[in-house]
């Protein structure tokens, strides 16, 4: 899907910052209604700041590029 590729490109701009702390983010799925599921991995999956990273970092960056996205959610394993 084209939107998946475009979201991955934006996530690639965020990944170096996550990698500095031993973490990463994976795109799990984009639903037809444009809801996005992400998974924080590595140190980001258990970090006490992961909610802040998700909201203030990842979600904000994605919304700047894709204002039409629905709900952006981090799924847990």
N, C-alpha and C positions, 0 to 999 in steps of 0.2 A: 504493500500500500504506500502511496505517495506521502500521506501524512505521517506515517511511521518513520519514513526516511527523514522527513523534515524535522520531526521531533528529535530524532537521534542526533541530527546535526547540532541542534541547540544544546542537547545534553552533553555533547562532546565539548562544548565551550565551558561547561560547569565541571566536568570530570577532573581536570587538573587540580582544582581546589579540593575536591573530595579525596583524590589520590594522595595529596599532601598529608592527610590525616589517616591514611590507610583504608579509605572507603571508596565506594562507587555507587552508581545508580543504574538500574536496568529498566528499560521500557518493557513492561509485561504485556500490555494490551491497550488498544484504543477502540472503544466501543463505537457503534454507529451514531450514538447521540453525542459523541466527542468527549465522553468521560475518559480519563486517562488513568491507568493503573501503573504504578512504578514500584520498584523494590529497591530499598537501600541495602547495600551489601557491605561486607567487611566491617570495619570499625563503625561505619555509619549505622549499621543495623542495630547496634546495642548502645550507641552513644546517647548520653542524657540530653544532648543538644539536637538530636535527630529531628524532632518536631520543628524546631526553629530552622534547621537546614532545609527541611522540606518546604515550609511555608515562606520564609523570607528569602531563601536562595533559589531553590529549584522551581517552585510554583510561580514566584514572581517573574523569573526569567522566562519561563514558558509562556506566561500570559502576555508578556510584552511582545513576543513573536506571534502568538496565536490567541488573540483576544476572544475568539469564538469557542475556545475549549470549555468543556463542561467541568465537572468535578474532577479534581486531581487528587488521587489518593495513593498513599503508600501502603502496600500490602505486606503482611508479615508472613514469614515461612511457618 
